[in-house]
Amino acid sequence: MIRLIQRLLKYTSIKHLDYQLLIDSLGKLREIAKKIKLNEQ
């Protein structure tokens, strides 16, 4: 997960990166991951 973020940051100009959008996306990914874990149990 962290590697993916690092890769995205590497290919994205940090000046143009919308940090709020990134944070929101991470929050959504975290929620999805929790749902998947609950479904697996």
N, C-alpha and C positions, 0 to 999 in steps of 0.2 A: 504493500500500500504506500509506504513512504517512498519507495523507489519510483513508483509511478508519479507521485507528486514531484519528486526531484527531476524526473525526466521532463514533465510538463513545464516546470520552471526553466529548465535548460533551453527548451525550444521556444519559450514564450518570452518576449521582451518584458522585463519586469516593469518598465515604465508604463506599458499598456495593460498590464495585468490588473484586473479588477479583483482586489483582495476579498471584498465582501462576497462577490459571486463565488470565488473559490471556497470561502468558508461555508457558504450556504450549500454548495455542492458536496462538501465533505460531510456536512450534517446529514444530508439526504442519504449519502452512501452509508453512513453509520447506521441510520434507521433501517435501511434495506438489509444490511448485514445482520442486524438484530433479528429482523423478521425471518430471515433465512435460517438463522441458528435455532429460533423457536420452532420453525417448521421441521427441522431435522430431528429434534428431540422427541 
